[in-house]
Amino acid sequence: MAWLLVAMPVVPLLGALALLLLPDALRPALRTYGLVVSGLVLALAAVVVAAFDHRRPAAVQFELDMPWIPGLGLRFHLGVDGVSLPLVALTALLTFLCFVYLCWGGARAQERFQGARPRALVFTLLVLEVGMIGTFLALDLLLFFVFFEIVLVPMYFLIAIWGGGGRRAAAVKFILYTLLGSVVMLLGLLLVWSQTGTLDVVALSRAHGAGMSRAVQILAFVAIGIGLAVKTPMWPLHTWLPDAHTEAPTVGSVLLAGVLLKMGTYGFARIAIPVLPEGATAVAPFLGAFAAVGIVYGALACLAQRDLKRMIAYSSVGHMGFVLLGFATLTPVGVNGALFANVAHGLITGLLFFLAGAVKERYRTSDMPSLGGGLLAVMPRLGSVLTFAAIASLGLPGLAGFWGEMLALFGAFQPAPGLPRGLFLTYMVVGGLGAVLTAAYFLVMLSRVTHGRPTAQPAGEPPAGHAAMDGGPPAQEAPDGGPPGQEARGGGPPGQEAPGVGGPPGREAPDERPVVPLGAVPRRAEEHAVTSAAAGGVAVSTGGGAGTAPYPDDIRGYELAAWSPLVALTLLFGLWPGLLLSLTTPAVQSLLGAVS
């Protein structure tokens, strides 16, 4: 059944090519086309999960190994085991839910796509899915690197074209950091190949560093680790992340947090630690130090944020710190905790970015002081789901966010032989402090956004003609059926502003959208309502919250469909962690054979 693994990246690739070759035929069905293609990939992933032999999670299954470039000895090698299977399923699920969010919703979906170059957007997301799934399936170092790099281009355009006001600077920062990290990682992979004569990940993992001296392993681990740490992101290589998350559209933030960050941490589990065990043992204390600093730094940065999306972005730095700390322990408990936290973070933070996008769509801002608080009074269902996601992310026992962090800290309590236990006990204490600070900043966020008397009301739906891509300026698809990414006006390159929209090309056009009347505000409150342009289009009530009524459009149908699976899985893995640990534990024990 190896064809299942081939089909998962091939289906979105063929779907993207069809958009280039048959633009006119597919244009009327764009709203459902991406939904169907991503749904087919999700169905294939579900079949793989169902057909996977759960009694042998350490074994590579559905394996395909065939010549790719015979002259260079390169092979097209795909397979899944207990480490990669959850991430493959997570990628397929989040991509499908992003298309549900974009394409469902009747008239609102039409508004969401109007002026937002829908063909280019669907094309970009499908190419992104090819790279993400391929990364978790690849069992050849060079093939892994190819898929690892494929995701950079579509994510760059996703931020640069459909992002917010500072999208260009954020996209350039993202591409520069990740490309430079990838160059260093490629050098490390080539060093491994030059010493061992093979690029096969399975063979290298079974050899556990045989054929490479300790000095070579350390050098290769540092080079590969830097490239992976940039994508993770690890402090202090994280500075591209907050800008990218803040400016990306909702679907971009969901996939960036839910999948792309996992590609870096997955590389540690799949390549760096099992292939280079002596290098891992030598570098682990330093990796743990960066992880511990990242946990506390991310939490303190979150406490200082005003923007909801930026706060969630910085929270990823802290959560990925727990993942890296688990890897640094080099123990089955710690690595299992890291892999569990990987999946939990993808579910919970993906949900948080969906919710942040919903809040921004209604209020025209994600600035927490401008939101005015009282979300539970104005939109009780939306406020309740936001509360659930926040307490899941802070690690409340019984929810998925708890187990990964707890296991990572427990692994630091008793690290692998050869590692300084006293130092890792210090990391455990620092990580525990970070967990307390994590609870603090999420509770502060909830007190500022969901509780209290509402002083602001949602501004309603965006007026027709505006692209509802998280407040980005309107951008239309080229009417001549040109390739995705071509501007409709002026024929400039992707991301270039059309002339006459507030400045010369390359400068941001001011957002001058009118404020929609407050149909949801009762007459008594409406008499005292004023519009605050400085608050990004939020209508502020000067009546101290008196007369405020619930917003009639609380959680919409397509939002409920996109969020419900994430809520259900967060509960499932929180109450039944063995469901995931039964997959990862045997695979981790096999990968750590020579290290632990």
N, C-alpha and C positions, 0 to 999 in steps of 0.2 A: 504493500500500500504506500510505497514511496511517492507515488504520484500525488498524494494528498499534500505533501510538503512542497512539491514543485508547484502545485496549483495555487497555493496561498499567495506567493508573490507574483505569479504569472497572471492571475485573474485581475488584480488592480492595474498591472502593467498594460494588459490588453485593453482594459477599460479606459486608461489614459490615452493610449494610442488611438482608440476609436474616436475620442473627442477631437483629435487632430485630423483624422482622415475623413470623418463623417460629421462635420460641424453642423451643417444645415439639417441633417436628418435627426440629430439628437437634441438640437436646440429646444424644441417644444417640450421635451421630457427631462430637462436638466434637473428640475426640482426632485425628481424621483430616481434619476439615473445613478447618482452617487449612492443613494440609499440602497438600491438594488445590488450594485456591485459590492459595496462594503458588507451588505447583508449576506451575500454569497460567500465572502471570505469568512465572515463570522460562522456561517453554517459549516464550512470546511474545518474551521478551528474546533467547533463543537464535536464534529465527527472524530477528529484526532484525539480530543480529550476522552471521548467515549471509548474509542478503540485502543487507547494506550493501555499497555499491560501494567496495571498499578502494582502488581506483585514484584515487578523488576524495574523500579524507577531509576536505579543507577545505570541501567543499560541504555545505550543509544538505540532508539527505535525508529521505525519508518525510514531507515537509513538509505540514502542515495549517494553512491560514490562512483563517479565516472570521469574520464579525462575531460579537461576543460581547455587547456593550452598545452598539448603534449610536448612541444619543443622546450618549454620551460618547466615541465614536470608539474604543472598546476592542475588541480582537480576540482570538479564541481561536487562538493561534499556537503550534504545536508543531513540533519537528524535532530531529534529531540530527546531529552531525558527529563528527570524530575526537576532540574534547575531551570531549563528553558521553557518547558511546557506552560507553566503559569504565566510567563511573560508573553508568550505567543498568544494565549487566550486573552490576556489583558489588552494587548495591542489591537486585536481584532474587535474586541468589545468597545473600547474607547473610540476607535475610528467610526464604528457604526453609530454609536450614540452621538458623535459630533454631526454626522449626516442627519440623524433624527432631529437634532436641535436646529440644523440649518434648513432642512427641507420640509418638515412637517409644520402644520399650523395654518393652512389655508391662506387667507389674505395676508397674514403676518409673514408667512414664508415668502410671499411675493414681494412684500416690502423689504424683507431681509436681503433678497437677491437683487432687487431693483437698483440699477446703477452700480452694482458691486462686481461686475464682470463674472457672472456665475460660471461660465464655461471654464474660465481660467482658474477659478476657485476650486471647482470640482477636480480639474486636472491636477492642480497642485496637491490637494489632499490625497489623491490616489497614488501619485508618485511618492509622496511621503510615506504612505502605507507600505509600498514596495520595500523601501529601505529599512523601515522599522522591523517588519516581520523577517526580512532576510537576515538582519543582524542576529536575531535570536535563533535562526535555523542553521547558520553557516558553521561548518566544522573544518574550515581551511582558513589559515591566518590571512591570506591575501583576499579571499572571498569575504571574510569578515570585514576587512578594511574597506573593500569596495562598497558593501552595503552600509557600513558605518558612515561613509562619506556621502552616499546618495542623499541622505536626509538633509544635508546642509543646504543644498540649493533650494528645494521647495520651502523649507522653513524660513530661509532668508526672504524669499518673495512673499511668503505669508505674512511676515512682519512688515516688510517694506511697502507692500501695496495695500493691505487691508488693516494695517495697524492704526494706532492713534496719532496724535500730533507730533510726537517725537520718534516716529516709526523709522525714519531713515537712519538716524544716528544709532538707534538700538539694533537695527538689522546689521549695520556695518560692524558694530562692536561684537555682535554675535558671531558673524562669519570670520572675523579676524582672530578672535580667541580660539574658536574651534578649529580653524584651519591650521593655525600655528601649533596647537596641541596635537593635531593629527599628523603633522610632519614629524614631530618628535616621536610619536608612537610608531610611525612607519619605520623609522630608523631602528627602534627597538625590535620590531618584528623581523626586520631583515637581519639583525644581529643574531637572533635565534635561529633563523634559517641558515645563516652562514656557518653556525657552529654544529648544527644537527643534520643539515641536509634535507630537512622535510618541513612542510608547512601544515601537516595534518595535525589538527588539534587533539584528536583522540590518541594518536600515537605519542605525541609529546606529553600528554597528561599521564599516560601509562608509564612513560620513561622517568617522570618526576625529576627532570633536570639532568639525566644522564648524558654525558658528552659535553657538558658545559662546566667550566670551572666556577668557583664561587664568585670571583671578581666579575666574570662575564654575566653571571646571573644577576648580580647586584646592578650592574650597568644597564642590562636589558630591562630589569624590573623598574628601575627609575624612569627610563625612557618611556616604556609602555604605560607606567603608572601616571606620568604627567599628562599624556594624551587622554587617558581615561578620567583623570581627576578634573580636567577642564570641563568635560561633558557632564560630570557627576552632579553638581560642581563642588569641589573641595575648596575651603578657605585656604589660601587667599586668591585662588583662581576663579572666584565666583562672580566677579564684578559685572560680567556681562548679563547675568541672570535677572536681576531686578528690572533693568531697563527692558529686556526682551519680554518678560512676563507682563510688565505694565503696559507696554505699547501693543502687544500682540492682540489680535481679535480673540474672542472667547474660545473658539475651537483651537486656535493656535496655542493659547495658554494651557488648555486641557491636555493636548498632545505633548506639548513641551514638558510639562510637569509629570504627566502620567506615563510617558513612554521614553522620550529622549533622554531624560536624566537616568533612566534605568539602563540604557545602553552602556553608560560608563561603568556603573556598578556591576553590571553583568560581565563586563570584560575582566574585572578583578576575579570573579568567581570562575569564569570559564577558561581564562588564559593566564593571567599574571600569577596567581597563587599556585595552581597545580603544575604549570609548566616550569616555573622558576621558584621552587620551594626554598632553596638557600637564600636567594635574593629576597623572598618574602620575609623570611625570618630576620634578616639583617635590617630591612627597611620598616618592619612592623612597628617598632617603638616610635619612629618618626611619623608614620601614618596615623597611629593612635593619637599623637600629640596634635596634629593638624585637625583630626576629627573632633577632639575634645574642645579645642579652641573654636571650631566651627559651630559646635552645638551652642556654646554660650554666646558667641558673637551673633549668630542668627537670631537667638532669642532677644538679646539686647537691641538689635537693629529693629526687630518687630515692634518692640515697645515704643520706639521713636517714630514710627510711621503714622502718617495721616491718611494715606491712600490705601483702600482695602486690598486692591490687587497687589500693590507693592508689599504690603504686609504678608500676604500669602506667599509671595515670591521669596521673601527673606525666610519665611518659615521652612521652605524647602532646603535652605542651606543648613539649618539646624537638624532637620529630619535626616538628610543625607549624611550628616555627621554621625548619627547613630549607626547608619548602615556601614560607614567606613570604620567605625570603632569595632563593630562586629567582625568585619573582615580582618582587622588588625590583630585580633586575639588569636587567629589561626586555629581555633577550636571548633568542633562540630556545633556546639551550642551557639557560639558567637556568629559563625557563618550562617547557620540556620536562622538566627535572629535577623541578620542582615538581609537575607533573601525574603523572609516574611515581611520585614519592614518595607522592602522594595515594593511588593505587591500592595500592601496596605496603603502606602503613600500614594501609589498610582490611583487607587480607588478614591481615597478620601480627598486628596488635593485636587484631583480631577473634578470631584463634586464641588469643592470649594470654589474653583474657578468658574464652573457653570453658574453657581449662585452669585458670585461677584459680577459676572456678566449680566445676570438677570436684574440685579440691583442697579447696575449702571444703565441698563436699557430703560428702566423705569424712571430713575431720578436724573439721568443725563450726567451723572458724576459718580465717582467712587471715592471722593474725598469724605472721610468719615465725619468730621465736624459739620460739613455742609448737608449731610444726610439728615441730621437733626435728631436721630434716635427714634425710639418708639416704633420700630419696624413691626414688632409683634402686635401692636395696636392697629397699625395701618394695614398690614398684610400678614395676618397671623400664621398662615400656612408657610409662606416663604420664610418668615422669621423663625418658625419652628425647625424647618429643614436646615437653615443656616446654623441654628443652635446645635442641632444634632451633629452636623459636620465638624463644627468647632470642637465639641467635647470629644468626638472620635479622634480628631487630630492631636489633641493635647494628651491622649493616651489613657482615657478612662477605662478601667478594667471592664471586660465584657464586650468591648468593641475592638476592631481589628488593629487600631493604632497602638494598643497596649502591648501586644505580645512581642513584636519586633524589638521595641526599645528595651523591654524588660530582659529579653534573652541576650541582647547585645551587652547590657550592663552586667548580667550574670556571667557572660563569657569573659568580661574584663576582670571579674573577681578571681577567676582561675584561668589565666592565659595558657597558651601552649608551652610545653617544656622548652627551655632555652630563652624565654622572654622574661624580662625583669618584672616580677609580680608586684613589687612595691610601686613601680611606676604605673602599672596598669590599674592598681587600686586607686591611685590618684586620678587616673582618667575616669574610673567608675564614679568617684565622688563628684568630679567636675560634670560628668554626664548627668548625674542625679540632680545637681544644681540646675543644669540646663532644662531638665524635665520640669522642675518647679517653675522656672521662668517661662517655659512654654505654656503651662497652664495659666500663668499670670497674663501673658499678652493676649491669649484668646479670650480670657474673661474680661479684660479691659476692652477688647474689640466688641464683645457682646454687650457690655454695658453702654458703649457709645453708639451702637447701631440698633440693637433690638430692644433695649429697655428705655425707661423714661417716658416722658410725654413727647409725642411727636411735634416737632416745630417745623417740619417740612412735609409736603405732600408730593407724591409722584407726579411727574410732569406729563404723563400720558404717553401715547405712542408717537414715534417720530413722524413728522409730516411727510407726505408723499414726495418723492424725489430725492430724499436723503438716504444715503447708504447706512443701513443699520448695522454696520460692522464695528460696534463698540465706539461709536462716535467719530469714526474716520471720515474724511472728506469724501464727497461723492466721486465715484470713479466708474465710468461706463465701459462696457465691452465694445470693442471695435465693431461697427455695424457692417463692415465688409467681410466678416467671417475670418479675420486674420487669426494667427495663432494665439493661444492664451498668453496673457501678459502684455498684449499690445494696447496702447492707449487709444481711446476713441477719438480724442481731439489732439491734433498736433502730431500724431504718429511718433511720439517720443518713445524712449525705452521704458521698460517697466518701472513704475514708481515715480516717473517724472510728472510733475503737475502740468495740467493744461494751461495755456496762456489765458490771461484774463480772469483768473479766479482768485485774485488777491495778491498777486506778486509774480515775479519772474520764475521760470522753471528752477526747481531745486529748493524753493522756499515754501513753507507751509502756508496754506490758505486759512484765514481765520474762520472759525466755526460760528456762523451768523444765523443759525437756525432759529426760527421763532419758537416761543414757548407755547405749548398747546394749552388751551383753556382747561381749568381744573373742573372737569365734569363730576369728579368723585367727591368734591368738597361740598358739604351742606351750605345752604344759603347764608346762614349766620356766620360761618367761617369764611365763606367766599367774600363777604363784604369787607373783611379785614385782610384779605390775601394780597400780597405784593409779589412781584416777580423779581428775583435776584439774578441778574445776568452773571455776576461774579461767581455765583454758586453753580454755574454750568447749566442753567435752565431749571433749577429747582424752585418750585413755588413755595415760599415760606409764609407760614401763617403767623400773624402777629397777635393772635388771640390766645397765646399761651397754651395751645392745644385744645381749647374749648371747642366743642362741636365737631371734632374730627371723627369721620366715619371710616370704616374699613374700605380699602380700595377694592372696587368690585372685580378687578382682574388680577386675582392673587396669583396662584400657580396655574399656568396654562397647560393644555393637554400635551403638547409636544415636550414641554419642560418636565412634566410628570413622567412621560415615557423615557426621557433621557436620564432622569435622576433616579428613578425607582430601582434599576438594577444595581447601581452603585450603593444605594442605601441598603438593599437586601444583602449584597455581598459583604459589606462592612459589618453587618450584624452576624452573618453566617460565619465568617472567619473569626470574629470576636468570640462567639459562643462555642465554636467548634474549630479551634486552631489546628487540631490534629489532621483535619482534612487537607491542609496545605503542607504541614510538617511531615506527613507520611510520604509525600512526594520528594521533598527536599532532603530529608535526613539521610537516606541511603546514598543518594547521589553525592552529598557533601562528604560523607565518610569515604567514599571512593576517591573523590578529588583530593582530599587531604591525606591520602595514604602515607606519603613520605613526610608530611609536615607535622601532623599530630602524633 
